[in-house]
Amino acid sequence: MILTETKERVRFLKFATVGAIGSVIDFGVMNYLSHFFDMRLVLAGTISFMCAVTSNFLFNRYWTYPDSRSRHVLHQLGMFFLVNAAGITIRIPILHYGEPPLAGAFKNLGHLSNAFAEALARNATLAMAVGVVMIWNFFINRYWTYNDVD
């Protein structure tokens, strides 16, 4: 397995750290857009995803995989973007179908306001989507986008 080597475990931890930073960006932008601009979750989540992808690419290229320089930065960004575009096709159905039942569950708790229950549902749904897509992104990026490193 890939994570049995120390070097790969370190890369995975760096990738996860970059992902955590990207998640803060993702959640922050999504909450900002949905709260202040009343955007629906799928649109706000798509915009926030693009912001996080840009940040993640830069951190991964220069910190997680600094030895990955055999491709021009724009070529590698294109590859990274394609992996993440596939990731968004995983993410959007989770956002679309996951939020309504969670919102209903949070509203049924009774002691939460509707606005707070909806905010919790948006964030819980986004957290699920981020977790699933992170696993996809790590393995596909490692074996395709950054396959030029030992």
C-alpha positions in Angstrom: 0.0 0.0 0.0 1.2 3.5 -0.8 1.0 4.8 2.8 3.3 2.1 4.2 6.4 4.2 3.2 7.4 7.0 5.5 7.8 9.5 2.7 4.2 8.8 1.5 2.8 9.1 5.0 4.5 12.5 5.3 3.1 13.5 1.9 -0.4 12.3 2.9 -0.2 14.4 6.2 0.9 17.4 4.2 -1.9 16.8 1.7 -4.3 16.6 4.6 -3.0 19.8 6.1 -3.4 21.5 2.8 -6.9 20.1 2.6 -7.7 21.4 6.0 -6.6 24.9 4.9 -8.6 24.5 1.8 -11.6 23.4 3.9 -11.4 26.5 6.0 -11.4 28.5 2.8 -14.2 26.3 1.4 -16.4 26.6 4.5 -15.7 30.3 5.0 -16.5 31.3 1.4 -19.6 29.0 1.4 -20.9 30.5 4.6 -20.2 34.0 3.5 -21.9 33.6 0.2 -24.9 31.8 1.5 -25.4 34.1 4.5 -24.7 37.6 3.0 -25.8 36.9 -0.6 -28.5 34.3 0.2 -27.0 31.9 -2.4 -28.2 28.3 -2.6 -25.8 25.7 -1.3 -24.9 24.2 -4.6 -23.9 27.6 -6.1 -22.1 28.9 -3.0 -20.5 25.4 -2.6 -19.2 25.4 -6.2 -17.7 28.9 -5.9 -16.1 28.0 -2.5 -14.8 24.8 -4.0 -13.0 26.7 -6.8 -11.4 29.0 -4.2 -10.2 26.0 -2.2 -8.9 24.2 -5.3 -6.7 27.2 -6.2 -5.3 27.4 -2.8 -4.8 23.6 -2.6 -2.9 23.5 -5.9 -0.5 26.2 -4.9 0.2 24.6 -1.5 0.5 21.1 -2.9 2.8 22.1 -5.8 5.2 24.1 -3.6 5.0 22.3 -0.2 3.6 18.7 -0.5 5.2 17.9 -3.8 8.1 20.4 -4.2 10.0 17.8 -6.2 7.3 17.7 -8.9 8.6 20.1 -11.5 8.8 18.0 -14.6 5.6 19.6 -15.9 5.0 23.3 -16.6 2.9 24.9 -13.8 -0.1 25.5 -16.1 0.0 21.9 -17.4 0.0 20.6 -13.9 -2.7 23.1 -12.8 -4.8 21.7 -15.7 -4.3 18.2 -14.5 -5.1 19.2 -10.9 -8.2 21.0 -12.1 -9.4 18.0 -14.0 -9.1 15.8 -10.9 -10.9 18.3 -8.9 -13.6 18.8 -11.6 -14.2 15.1 -11.3 -14.3 15.6 -7.5 -17.0 18.2 -7.9 -19.2 15.8 -9.8 -18.9 13.6 -6.7 -19.5 16.6 -4.4 -22.6 18.2 -6.0 -24.9 15.3 -5.5 -23.8 15.0 -1.9 -24.6 18.7 -1.4 -27.9 18.5 -3.3 -29.3 15.3 -1.8 -27.6 15.4 1.6 -28.7 18.8 2.8 -32.6 18.4 2.9 -32.7 15.3 5.2 -30.1 16.8 7.5 -32.0 20.1 7.6 -35.1 18.2 8.5 -33.3 16.2 11.2 -31.8 19.4 12.8 -35.2 21.2 12.6 -36.9 18.2 14.4 -34.6 18.6 17.3 -37.0 21.3 18.4 -34.7 23.6 20.3 -32.9 25.0 17.2 -34.1 27.9 15.2 -34.8 27.2 11.5 -31.9 29.4 10.5 -29.5 27.7 12.8 -30.7 24.2 11.8 -30.3 25.1 8.1 -26.8 26.5 8.8 -25.9 23.2 10.6 -27.2 21.2 7.8 -25.3 23.1 5.2 -22.0 22.7 7.1 -22.6 19.0 8.0 -23.4 18.3 4.3 -20.3 20.2 3.1 -18.1 18.3 5.7 -19.3 14.9 4.3 -18.6 16.0 0.8 -15.2 17.4 1.7 -14.2 14.1 3.3 -15.3 11.9 0.4 -13.7 14.1 -2.2 -10.4 14.4 -0.2 -9.8 10.7 -0.5 -10.5 10.8 -4.2 -8.2 13.8 -4.7 -5.3 12.4 -2.8 -5.0 9.1 -4.7 -5.8 10.4 -8.2 -3.5 13.4 -7.8 -0.7 11.2 -6.3 -0.8 8.7 -9.2 -1.5 11.1 -12.0 -0.8 14.8 -11.3 2.2 14.2 -9.2 3.3 10.8 -10.6 6.7 12.3 -11.4 8.0 12.1 -7.8 9.6 9.1 -6.2 
